[in-house]
Amino acid sequence: MAGESQQAMTCGRLKELLRAGAAGEELEHVAQAITGHIERCPTCSTAETALSTMLARYRQAEQPPLPHDLERRLLDLLCRSPEA
């Protein structure tokens, strides 16, 4: 992101970047800034640990079966012509 190097990485800025997905701009620089902030900030470090733990548990959990016609319904919705 333009001007990212001049902007201090704060908890609020970290949340803003995570929500925006960093828009793919200067992704490596943003990732380094986020990692550095998490290493220095006990609050964000705790939140990152909790999120990582939650995601790991989610990935290990048994996933319920999807409705048998879900794929067809999604394709029907996605292929509809926009209504004028």
Residue, then its C-alpha position, 0 to 999 in steps of 0.5 A: m500500500a502506498g505510504e505504508s512504510q511511513q505509517a506506524m503499525t498499530c492495533g487499529r491499523l493491523k485490524e484495518l489491513l486484515r479486513a481489507g486483505a491488504a488489497g494485494e499491494e506491497l503484500e510482502h511489506v504488509a505481512q512483515a509489518i503485521t508479523g512485527h507488530i504481533e511479535r511486539c504487541p501482547t494483545c494482538s499476539t494473544a488474539e493471533t494465537a487464539l485465531s490460529t487455534m480456532l482455525a486449526r480446530y475448525r480444520q480438524a472438525e468433522q464437516p457436516p454433509l452439504p445438501h445434495d442439491l446445493e451445487r445445482r442451486l448455487l450454479d442456478l443462482l450464479c448463472r441467472s441473468p441480471e434482472a433489469 
